């Protein structure tokens, strides 16, 4: 591939350029590894180059039987540059060089990529998605989350959007004659019973309702139950305002203080290390964690390994109903995007060829090759059940592991999976159900210059005020003063900028 100079490379900040000078030798030595090109690909209709991450020390080579089958299925000679670590550095170096692959996986929205997009270096893909059977089924909320300035510049790599929920001691509920809570009031009553009514039956006052750490995630999830917006919401005039300026946020804050004052959560939550957050649940001290739903099966497996007398102690809940019904805080719904540079894909015809390739990767045969390898070599099916033939052979696993790093998962997973436990099936079902109740962030695609420079300071003001109110160090007036400080510290400009960007995208 010939080196090409691109307009945006001249606009990289001096800080990024300095980083490139320091890291280029390291990043290009051993961190990016091509599969190589052989005569095997000469008969294919297409040739497509890809740069993406790898998580195994030895990602698939050009001789991988799984990659060969994927090439046959897509009628494409696939040339992959694997990057084993420090991916963001490699992306910056690649963007600055102008020597770009046909498909460049981008993690998040790094400044160098946003700058390149605004300089017109990447194809806007939104208008084309409707023309492809799989890509046309992309989730609208995830698309919005992945946008830049209201437009789509990458095909997202899908992850569960409705992943958040409640992990709860189901056996404790049964011990106390309680049902799975369906409303916030019932959720509160469960926390109270887990604290006061000896749910483990040991005759001791040694349990409490729910564990929280200094990680803000659980509070963010729960305030959505009360009707608060997801980061930003429209006011009565159709203008965006931050979540903490709404009445619903205050109602959630009052609830958090109530369960703290009544001892229904751990007193040390504001300083608890998130790495130790799950310990009280594992140790039988508490009965509830609000987090990602897949925490449930991991917790249950650890608990049953430590105590073989336990039998399916854990249950899951999506979201208890609040004043506005059932509402859930979504994840971003994606992990990285497949972007298409204009320097390597020059015409609309070439663009459509690349998009057709990405679309075909979502077919079940392609997904099985990427996640399970070749049937008969890496796995087999017995009565419809997936049986791995490579579970104890790392070199065989290396032949297909990481081929999923350029999978989109749109519209959904279509590959064979091992038989799951009942709890895992419940988690998966809830994640899908949650997609119907997630609350999108209307400003997710908006890139704020104010936030880029002052965001951490602004976030800290509100997060500190929330904790201080919960533990009783400030009252409602103190919260109002914190919001005033937020406004005077750049918040006013942030709101104005977000609303201007919001209007522009409309």
HELIX and SHEET records of a PDB file:
HELIX    1   1 UNK A    7  UNK A   11  5                                   5    
HELIX    2   2 UNK A   14  UNK A   28  1                                  15    
HELIX    3   3 UNK A   39  UNK A   43  5                                   5    
HELIX    4   4 UNK A   65  UNK A   74  1                                  10    
HELIX    5   5 UNK A   87  UNK A   97  1                                  11    
HELIX    6   6 UNK A  111  UNK A  118  1                                   8    
HELIX    7   7 UNK A  126  UNK A  131  5                                   6    
HELIX    8   8 UNK A  135  UNK A  137  5                                   3    
HELIX    9   9 UNK A  140  UNK A  146  1                                   7    
HELIX   10  10 UNK A  170  UNK A  175  1                                   6    
HELIX   11  11 UNK A  184  UNK A  196  1                                  13    
HELIX   12  12 UNK A  217  UNK A  225  1                                   9    
HELIX   13  13 UNK A  243  UNK A  245  5                                   3    
HELIX   14  14 UNK A  247  UNK A  261  1                                  15    
HELIX   15  15 UNK A  274  UNK A  276  5                                   3    
HELIX   16  16 UNK A  279  UNK A  282  1                                   4    
HELIX   17  17 UNK A  295  UNK A  306  1                                  12    
HELIX   18  18 UNK A  348  UNK A  360  1                                  13    
HELIX   19  19 UNK A  364  UNK A  371  1                                   8    
HELIX   20  20 UNK A  394  UNK A  397  1                                   4    
HELIX   21  21 UNK A  403  UNK A  406  5                                   4    
HELIX   22  22 UNK A  422  UNK A  434  1                                  13    
HELIX   23  23 UNK A  449  UNK A  470  1                                  22    
HELIX   24  24 UNK A  476  UNK A  486  1                                  11    
HELIX   25  25 UNK A  487  UNK A  491  3                                   5    
HELIX   26  26 UNK A  492  UNK A  505  1                                  14    
SHEET    1   A 6 UNK A  32  UNK A  34  0                                        
SHEET    2   A 6 UNK A  76  UNK A  83 -1                                        
SHEET    3   A 6 UNK A  46  UNK A  53  1                                        
SHEET    4   A 6 UNK A 103  UNK A 106  1                                        
SHEET    5   A 6 UNK A 334  UNK A 339 -1                                        
SHEET    6   A 6 UNK A 155  UNK A 158 -1                                        
SHEET    1   B 4 UNK A 208  UNK A 210  0                                        
SHEET    2   B 4 UNK A 286  UNK A 292  1                                        
SHEET    3   B 4 UNK A 164  UNK A 169 -1                                        
SHEET    4   B 4 UNK A 314  UNK A 317 -1                                        
SHEET    1   C 2 UNK A 232  UNK A 234  0                                        
SHEET    2   C 2 UNK A 240  UNK A 242 -1                                        
SHEET    1   D 2 UNK A 328  UNK A 329  0                                        
SHEET    2   D 2 UNK A 438  UNK A 439  1                                        
SHEET    1   E 2 UNK A 379  UNK A 382  0                                        
SHEET    2   E 2 UNK A 385  UNK A 388 -1                                        
END                                                                             
